[in-house]
Amino acid sequence: MAVVVATDKTRFAVSDASRAIQSMLLAAWADGVGSNWVGFGGLEKVKDLLALPAGFDVLAVLPFGYPARPVGKGKKERKALSEVAHLERYGRPFE
């Protein structure tokens, strides 16, 4: 299954749709359903395929499905907080 996220051209459309996409992805993964944000190019073909009105742009396509093997379980290999967060200005590690 896939969800096509299309936005109108209002001021906060991309921001609102992006938050909705993030929520859908997190909810899917929490239930063991894999998904990913597919977009950033070639989406005019999707717009044409679905015959969306001229006032809409396709922001993303979200495919959903069950992974062939379990993923995302267990300890993640993450960078240390001091490598990705800075205190008040860049270069001052947040520890």
HUURZI-V72717 format. One record per pair of residues at least 24 apart in sequence whose C-alpha atoms are under 8 Angstrom apart, sorted by the first residue. I is the first residue (numbers start at 1). J is the second residue. D is the distance in whole Angstrom. If there is no record, write none. Layout:
BEGIN
<<I | J | D> <I | J | D>>
END
This chain:
BEGIN
<<1 | 63 | 6> <1 | 64 | 5> <1 | 65 | 7> <2 | 61 | 7> <2 | 62 | 5> <2 | 63 | 4> <2 | 64 | 6> <3 | 61 | 6> <3 | 62 | 5> <3 | 63 | 6> <3 | 64 | 8> <4 | 58 | 7> <4 | 59 | 8> <4 | 60 | 6> <4 | 61 | 4> <4 | 62 | 6> <5 | 58 | 6> <5 | 59 | 6> <5 | 60 | 5> <5 | 61 | 6> <5 | 62 | 8> <6 | 56 | 6> <6 | 57 | 5> <6 | 58 | 4> <6 | 59 | 5> <6 | 60 | 7> <7 | 56 | 5> <7 | 57 | 5> <7 | 58 | 6> <7 | 59 | 7> <8 | 55 | 6> <8 | 56 | 5> <8 | 57 | 6> <9 | 55 | 7> <9 | 56 | 7> <9 | 57 | 8> <14 | 59 | 8> <17 | 59 | 8> <21 | 62 | 8> <28 | 64 | 8> <32 | 66 | 7> <33 | 64 | 6> <33 | 65 | 5> <33 | 66 | 5> <33 | 67 | 7> <34 | 64 | 6> <34 | 65 | 5> <34 | 66 | 6> <34 | 67 | 6> <35 | 62 | 6> <35 | 63 | 6> <35 | 64 | 5> <35 | 65 | 7> <36 | 62 | 6> <36 | 63 | 6> <36 | 64 | 8> <37 | 61 | 6> <37 | 62 | 5> <37 | 63 | 8> <38 | 62 | 6> <38 | 63 | 8>>
END
